[in-house]
Amino acid sequence: MKNKYGIPKKISSNIQVQRICQHCGDEFTARTTVTHYCGDTCSKRAYKARVRIGKVEVSIKETRRIKTQPIEVLKKKEYLTVTQVSKLIGCLDLAFLKSNLTI
């Protein structure tokens, strides 16, 4: 079917498919086979959750990069201090342990 300009008209869908919302888990009737959410609210909340997860992953990667950066610098050095060795192997500074020991 075409309109007066020769452009095909959109045919409204009479399909009714029972679906389960991917965000809230409620059952709803969808008009298309590709509908994932029961409404606009769930769609927006799911989008914000995806964005939030993405931001958290970026933050975790950045934190790991910052934490490992000094270790990479230490590995390149020829000589290390006791503090640098303790940081490299991930233990407490030996000088700190010696100062707190009681004999």
JONORZI-V428306 format. One record per residue. RES is the residue in one letter. PSI is psi in radians with two decimals (* if undefined). OMEGA is omega in radians with two decimals (NA if undefined). D_LAST is the distance of its C-alpha to the last C-alpha in whole Angstrom. Layout:
res = <RES:RES>
psi = <PSI:PSI>
omega = <OMEGA:OMEGA>
d_last = <D_LAST:D_LAST>
This chain:
res = <M:K:N:K:Y:G:I:P:K:K:I:S:S:N:I:Q:V:Q:R:I:C:Q:H:C:G:D:E:F:T:A:R:T:T:V:T:H:Y:C:G:D:T:C:S:K:R:A:Y:K:A:R:V:R:I:G:K:V:E:V:S:I:K:E:T:R:R:I:K:T:Q:P:I:E:V:L:K:K:K:E:Y:L:T:V:T:Q:V:S:K:L:I:G:C:L:D:L:A:F:L:K:S:N:L:T:I>
psi = <2.34:2.65:-3.01:-0.24:0.03:0.15:2.32:2.38:2.59:2.32:2.20:2.58:2.36:0.20:2.43:1.95:2.28:2.17:2.92:2.24:2.28:-0.17:-0.96:-0.32:0.03:2.66:2.43:2.89:2.07:2.62:-0.23:2.90:-0.12:0.08:2.30:-0.42:2.66:-0.36:-3.07:-0.65:-0.84:-0.64:-0.79:-0.72:-0.67:-0.68:-0.81:-0.63:-0.73:-0.75:-0.74:-0.78:-0.72:-0.74:-0.68:-0.74:-0.73:-0.72:-0.73:-0.75:-0.73:-0.71:-0.76:-0.70:-0.75:-0.69:-0.67:-0.26:-0.84:-0.59:-0.70:-0.67:-0.72:-0.63:-0.48:-0.31:2.59:-0.71:2.49:2.61:2.99:-0.73:-0.74:-0.67:-0.75:-0.65:-0.67:-0.72:-0.07:0.64:3.08:2.70:2.26:-0.62:-0.66:-0.75:-0.74:-0.68:-0.41:-0.01:2.38:2.30:*>
omega = <-3.11:3.08:-3.06:3.12:3.11:3.13:-3.14:3.09:3.05:3.13:-3.14:-3.08:3.06:-3.14:3.03:-3.08:3.07:-3.13:3.05:-3.11:-3.12:3.12:-3.05:3.11:3.11:3.08:3.14:3.10:-3.12:3.11:3.10:-3.11:-3.11:-3.13:-3.11:-3.03:-3.07:3.13:-3.10:-3.12:3.12:3.12:3.14:3.14:3.11:3.11:-3.14:3.10:3.10:3.13:-3.14:3.13:3.11:3.13:3.13:3.12:3.11:3.14:3.13:3.12:-3.14:3.11:3.10:3.13:-3.14:-3.14:-3.08:-3.11:3.12:-3.14:3.12:3.11:-3.14:-3.13:-3.11:-3.10:3.14:3.14:-3.12:3.02:3.13:3.13:-3.14:3.10:3.14:3.10:-3.11:-3.12:3.02:3.08:3.14:3.11:-3.11:3.12:3.10:3.13:3.13:-3.11:-3.09:3.11:3.05:-3.11:NA>
d_last = <96:96:97:99:98:97:93:92:91:88:89:87:85:86:83:81:78:75:72:68:66:63:61:62:63:67:70:73:76:76:79:78:76:73:72:68:68:70:70:69:66:65:65:64:61:60:61:58:56:56:56:53:51:52:50:47:47:48:45:43:44:43:40:39:41:39:35:36:38:35:34:37:37:33:35:38:35:35:31:29:26:22:23:27:25:23:26:28:27:26:22:19:19:16:15:15:12:10:11:10:6:4:0>
